[in-house]
Amino acid sequence: MKKQVLILVMFLLAFGIKAQDKKFDFGIKAGVNFADIQGADQYDAQAGLLIGVTAELGISDKFSVQPELLYSEQGGKVGDEVDLQLNYIAVPVLAKYYVAKGFAVEIGPQVSFLVKDEFEFGDGTTMDPVAENMDVSAALGFGYKTNSGIFTQVRYVAGLTTIDENPDVKNAVFQLSVGYQF
């Protein structure tokens, strides 16, 4: 896991060095996930934290690339009896196209690395599920950024790989976030 984070940091630094002649902004963001487990009918969506850093490299006036490093709480619930917690370090790399001043469409892949997987039962006991260590997803969203650097984003992240031995069980996450680029 440490090697993967180190590789990502090196990637972002290399991006920064390459971006010296282009518009380049770092940012922070926080928000809420509304996560669900697709393909497992018994689970209901649950809310979780989303927090991290962003970088945006302007390629042209209308197009940029935005890698992010996020902590993402996901999972699902079965009533008040079972809470499946799947927490990830997520690395989306999004192509961002500005359709109007400040308004952008974002699309791209996301790779997430599992940092916590736990079943918590209504009586307080816990159990470790057998979740996959990596999740590959596709992200699609919209964002708005003000001239002062404050931004909001709405995004849907659809799991492409299974998170369980059942090939139909995948993550599905709707995200709302706010942030600031400086």
Contacts in CASP RR format, 6 or more apart in sequence:
PFRMAT RR
TARGET T0000
AUTHOR 0000-0000-0000
METHOD contacts of the structure
MODEL  1
MKKQVLILVMFLLAFGIKAQDKKFDFGIKAGVNFADIQGADQYDAQAGLL
IGVTAELGISDKFSVQPELLYSEQGGKVGDEVDLQLNYIAVPVLAKYYVA
KGFAVEIGPQVSFLVKDEFEFGDGTTMDPVAENMDVSAALGFGYKTNSGI
FTQVRYVAGLTTIDENPDVKNAVFQLSVGYQF
1 89 0 8 1.000
1 113 0 8 1.000
1 115 0 8 1.000
4 89 0 8 1.000
4 113 0 8 1.000
5 89 0 8 1.000
8 69 0 8 1.000
8 91 0 8 1.000
11 67 0 8 1.000
12 55 0 8 1.000
12 67 0 8 1.000
12 69 0 8 1.000
15 24 0 8 1.000
15 55 0 8 1.000
15 57 0 8 1.000
15 67 0 8 1.000
16 24 0 8 1.000
16 55 0 8 1.000
16 57 0 8 1.000
18 57 0 8 1.000
19 57 0 8 1.000
19 58 0 8 1.000
22 57 0 8 1.000
22 58 0 8 1.000
22 59 0 8 1.000
23 56 0 8 1.000
23 57 0 8 1.000
23 58 0 8 1.000
23 64 0 8 1.000
24 55 0 8 1.000
24 56 0 8 1.000
24 57 0 8 1.000
24 58 0 8 1.000
25 55 0 8 1.000
25 56 0 8 1.000
25 149 0 8 1.000
25 181 0 8 1.000
25 182 0 8 1.000
26 53 0 8 1.000
26 54 0 8 1.000
26 55 0 8 1.000
26 181 0 8 1.000
26 182 0 8 1.000
27 53 0 8 1.000
27 54 0 8 1.000
27 55 0 8 1.000
27 56 0 8 1.000
27 179 0 8 1.000
27 180 0 8 1.000
27 181 0 8 1.000
27 182 0 8 1.000
28 52 0 8 1.000
28 53 0 8 1.000
28 54 0 8 1.000
28 179 0 8 1.000
28 180 0 8 1.000
29 50 0 8 1.000
29 51 0 8 1.000
29 52 0 8 1.000
29 53 0 8 1.000
29 54 0 8 1.000
29 68 0 8 1.000
29 70 0 8 1.000
29 151 0 8 1.000
29 153 0 8 1.000
29 177 0 8 1.000
29 178 0 8 1.000
29 179 0 8 1.000
29 180 0 8 1.000
30 49 0 8 1.000
30 50 0 8 1.000
30 51 0 8 1.000
30 52 0 8 1.000
30 177 0 8 1.000
30 178 0 8 1.000
30 179 0 8 1.000
31 49 0 8 1.000
31 50 0 8 1.000
31 51 0 8 1.000
31 175 0 8 1.000
31 176 0 8 1.000
31 177 0 8 1.000
31 178 0 8 1.000
32 47 0 8 1.000
32 48 0 8 1.000
32 49 0 8 1.000
32 50 0 8 1.000
32 175 0 8 1.000
32 176 0 8 1.000
32 177 0 8 1.000
33 47 0 8 1.000
33 48 0 8 1.000
33 49 0 8 1.000
33 50 0 8 1.000
33 72 0 8 1.000
33 73 0 8 1.000
33 74 0 8 1.000
33 173 0 8 1.000
33 174 0 8 1.000
33 175 0 8 1.000
34 45 0 8 1.000
34 46 0 8 1.000
34 47 0 8 1.000
34 48 0 8 1.000
34 173 0 8 1.000
34 174 0 8 1.000
34 175 0 8 1.000
34 176 0 8 1.000
35 45 0 8 1.000
35 46 0 8 1.000
35 47 0 8 1.000
35 48 0 8 1.000
35 73 0 8 1.000
35 74 0 8 1.000
35 75 0 8 1.000
35 76 0 8 1.000
35 86 0 8 1.000
35 171 0 8 1.000
35 172 0 8 1.000
35 173 0 8 1.000
35 174 0 8 1.000
36 43 0 8 1.000
36 44 0 8 1.000
36 45 0 8 1.000
36 46 0 8 1.000
36 75 0 8 1.000
36 76 0 8 1.000
36 171 0 8 1.000
36 172 0 8 1.000
36 173 0 8 1.000
37 43 0 8 1.000
37 75 0 8 1.000
37 76 0 8 1.000
37 84 0 8 1.000
37 163 0 8 1.000
37 169 0 8 1.000
37 170 0 8 1.000
37 171 0 8 1.000
37 172 0 8 1.000
38 158 0 8 1.000
38 159 0 8 1.000
38 168 0 8 1.000
38 169 0 8 1.000
38 170 0 8 1.000
38 171 0 8 1.000
38 172 0 8 1.000
39 166 0 8 1.000
39 168 0 8 1.000
39 169 0 8 1.000
39 170 0 8 1.000
40 164 0 8 1.000
40 166 0 8 1.000
40 168 0 8 1.000
40 169 0 8 1.000
42 78 0 8 1.000
43 75 0 8 1.000
43 76 0 8 1.000
43 77 0 8 1.000
43 78 0 8 1.000
43 84 0 8 1.000
44 76 0 8 1.000
44 77 0 8 1.000
44 78 0 8 1.000
44 79 0 8 1.000
45 76 0 8 1.000
45 77 0 8 1.000
46 75 0 8 1.000
46 76 0 8 1.000
46 77 0 8 1.000
46 83 0 8 1.000
48 73 0 8 1.000
48 74 0 8 1.000
49 71 0 8 1.000
49 72 0 8 1.000
49 73 0 8 1.000
50 70 0 8 1.000
50 71 0 8 1.000
50 72 0 8 1.000
50 73 0 8 1.000
50 175 0 8 1.000
50 177 0 8 1.000
51 70 0 8 1.000
51 71 0 8 1.000
52 68 0 8 1.000
52 69 0 8 1.000
52 70 0 8 1.000
52 71 0 8 1.000
53 68 0 8 1.000
53 69 0 8 1.000
53 70 0 8 1.000
54 66 0 8 1.000
54 67 0 8 1.000
54 68 0 8 1.000
54 179 0 8 1.000
54 181 0 8 1.000
55 66 0 8 1.000
55 67 0 8 1.000
55 68 0 8 1.000
56 64 0 8 1.000
56 65 0 8 1.000
56 66 0 8 1.000
56 96 0 8 1.000
56 181 0 8 1.000
57 64 0 8 1.000
57 65 0 8 1.000
57 66 0 8 1.000
58 64 0 8 1.000
58 65 0 8 1.000
59 65 0 8 1.000
61 98 0 8 1.000
62 97 0 8 1.000
62 98 0 8 1.000
63 95 0 8 1.000
63 96 0 8 1.000
63 97 0 8 1.000
63 98 0 8 1.000
64 96 0 8 1.000
64 98 0 8 1.000
64 104 0 8 1.000
65 93 0 8 1.000
65 94 0 8 1.000
65 95 0 8 1.000
65 96 0 8 1.000
66 92 0 8 1.000
66 93 0 8 1.000
66 94 0 8 1.000
66 96 0 8 1.000
66 106 0 8 1.000
67 91 0 8 1.000
67 92 0 8 1.000
67 93 0 8 1.000
67 94 0 8 1.000
68 90 0 8 1.000
68 91 0 8 1.000
68 92 0 8 1.000
68 93 0 8 1.000
68 94 0 8 1.000
69 89 0 8 1.000
69 90 0 8 1.000
69 91 0 8 1.000
70 89 0 8 1.000
70 90 0 8 1.000
70 91 0 8 1.000
70 92 0 8 1.000
71 87 0 8 1.000
71 88 0 8 1.000
71 89 0 8 1.000
71 90 0 8 1.000
71 115 0 8 1.000
72 87 0 8 1.000
72 88 0 8 1.000
72 89 0 8 1.000
72 90 0 8 1.000
72 112 0 8 1.000
72 173 0 8 1.000
73 85 0 8 1.000
73 87 0 8 1.000
74 86 0 8 1.000
74 87 0 8 1.000
74 88 0 8 1.000
74 171 0 8 1.000
74 173 0 8 1.000
75 84 0 8 1.000
75 85 0 8 1.000
75 86 0 8 1.000
75 171 0 8 1.000
76 83 0 8 1.000
76 84 0 8 1.000
76 86 0 8 1.000
77 83 0 8 1.000
77 84 0 8 1.000
78 84 0 8 1.000
80 122 0 8 1.000
81 121 0 8 1.000
81 122 0 8 1.000
82 119 0 8 1.000
82 120 0 8 1.000
82 121 0 8 1.000
82 122 0 8 1.000
83 119 0 8 1.000
83 120 0 8 1.000
83 121 0 8 1.000
83 122 0 8 1.000
84 117 0 8 1.000
84 118 0 8 1.000
84 119 0 8 1.000
84 129 0 8 1.000
85 116 0 8 1.000
85 117 0 8 1.000
85 118 0 8 1.000
85 119 0 8 1.000
85 120 0 8 1.000
86 114 0 8 1.000
86 116 0 8 1.000
86 117 0 8 1.000
86 131 0 8 1.000
86 163 0 8 1.000
86 171 0 8 1.000
87 114 0 8 1.000
87 115 0 8 1.000
87 116 0 8 1.000
87 117 0 8 1.000
88 112 0 8 1.000
88 113 0 8 1.000
88 114 0 8 1.000
88 115 0 8 1.000
88 135 0 8 1.000
89 112 0 8 1.000
89 113 0 8 1.000
89 115 0 8 1.000
90 110 0 8 1.000
90 111 0 8 1.000
90 112 0 8 1.000
90 113 0 8 1.000
90 157 0 8 1.000
91 110 0 8 1.000
91 111 0 8 1.000
91 112 0 8 1.000
91 113 0 8 1.000
92 108 0 8 1.000
92 109 0 8 1.000
92 110 0 8 1.000
92 139 0 8 1.000
92 157 0 8 1.000
93 108 0 8 1.000
93 109 0 8 1.000
93 110 0 8 1.000
94 106 0 8 1.000
94 107 0 8 1.000
94 108 0 8 1.000
94 139 0 8 1.000
95 106 0 8 1.000
95 107 0 8 1.000
95 108 0 8 1.000
96 104 0 8 1.000
96 105 0 8 1.000
96 106 0 8 1.000
97 104 0 8 1.000
97 105 0 8 1.000
98 104 0 8 1.000
99 105 0 8 1.000
102 143 0 8 1.000
102 144 0 8 1.000
102 145 0 8 1.000
102 146 0 8 1.000
103 142 0 8 1.000
103 143 0 8 1.000
103 144 0 8 1.000
104 142 0 8 1.000
104 143 0 8 1.000
104 144 0 8 1.000
104 145 0 8 1.000
105 140 0 8 1.000
105 141 0 8 1.000
105 142 0 8 1.000
105 143 0 8 1.000
106 139 0 8 1.000
106 140 0 8 1.000
106 141 0 8 1.000
106 142 0 8 1.000
106 143 0 8 1.000
106 153 0 8 1.000
106 155 0 8 1.000
107 138 0 8 1.000
107 139 0 8 1.000
107 140 0 8 1.000
107 141 0 8 1.000
108 138 0 8 1.000
108 139 0 8 1.000
108 140 0 8 1.000
109 136 0 8 1.000
109 137 0 8 1.000
109 138 0 8 1.000
109 139 0 8 1.000
110 136 0 8 1.000
110 137 0 8 1.000
110 138 0 8 1.000
110 139 0 8 1.000
110 157 0 8 1.000
111 134 0 8 1.000
111 135 0 8 1.000
111 136 0 8 1.000
111 137 0 8 1.000
112 134 0 8 1.000
112 135 0 8 1.000
112 136 0 8 1.000
112 137 0 8 1.000
112 171 0 8 1.000
113 133 0 8 1.000
113 134 0 8 1.000
114 131 0 8 1.000
114 132 0 8 1.000
114 133 0 8 1.000
114 134 0 8 1.000
114 135 0 8 1.000
117 128 0 8 1.000
117 129 0 8 1.000
117 131 0 8 1.000
118 126 0 8 1.000
118 127 0 8 1.000
118 128 0 8 1.000
118 129 0 8 1.000
119 126 0 8 1.000
119 127 0 8 1.000
119 128 0 8 1.000
119 129 0 8 1.000
120 126 0 8 1.000
121 127 0 8 1.000
129 164 0 8 1.000
130 164 0 8 1.000
130 165 0 8 1.000
131 163 0 8 1.000
131 164 0 8 1.000
132 161 0 8 1.000
132 162 0 8 1.000
132 163 0 8 1.000
132 164 0 8 1.000
134 161 0 8 1.000
135 159 0 8 1.000
135 161 0 8 1.000
135 163 0 8 1.000
135 171 0 8 1.000
136 159 0 8 1.000
136 160 0 8 1.000
136 161 0 8 1.000
137 157 0 8 1.000
137 158 0 8 1.000
137 159 0 8 1.000
137 160 0 8 1.000
137 161 0 8 1.000
137 171 0 8 1.000
137 173 0 8 1.000
138 157 0 8 1.000
138 158 0 8 1.000
138 159 0 8 1.000
138 160 0 8 1.000
139 155 0 8 1.000
139 156 0 8 1.000
139 157 0 8 1.000
139 158 0 8 1.000
140 155 0 8 1.000
140 156 0 8 1.000
140 158 0 8 1.000
141 153 0 8 1.000
141 154 0 8 1.000
141 155 0 8 1.000
141 156 0 8 1.000
142 153 0 8 1.000
142 154 0 8 1.000
142 155 0 8 1.000
143 151 0 8 1.000
143 152 0 8 1.000
143 153 0 8 1.000
143 154 0 8 1.000
144 151 0 8 1.000
144 152 0 8 1.000
145 151 0 8 1.000
145 181 0 8 1.000
149 180 0 8 1.000
149 181 0 8 1.000
149 182 0 8 1.000
150 178 0 8 1.000
150 179 0 8 1.000
150 180 0 8 1.000
151 178 0 8 1.000
151 179 0 8 1.000
151 180 0 8 1.000
151 181 0 8 1.000
152 176 0 8 1.000
152 177 0 8 1.000
152 178 0 8 1.000
152 179 0 8 1.000
153 175 0 8 1.000
153 176 0 8 1.000
153 177 0 8 1.000
153 178 0 8 1.000
154 174 0 8 1.000
154 175 0 8 1.000
154 176 0 8 1.000
155 174 0 8 1.000
155 175 0 8 1.000
155 177 0 8 1.000
156 172 0 8 1.000
156 173 0 8 1.000
156 174 0 8 1.000
156 175 0 8 1.000
157 171 0 8 1.000
157 172 0 8 1.000
157 173 0 8 1.000
157 174 0 8 1.000
157 175 0 8 1.000
158 170 0 8 1.000
158 171 0 8 1.000
158 172 0 8 1.000
159 170 0 8 1.000
159 171 0 8 1.000
159 172 0 8 1.000
160 170 0 8 1.000
161 170 0 8 1.000
162 168 0 8 1.000
162 169 0 8 1.000
162 170 0 8 1.000
163 169 0 8 1.000
163 170 0 8 1.000
163 171 0 8 1.000
END
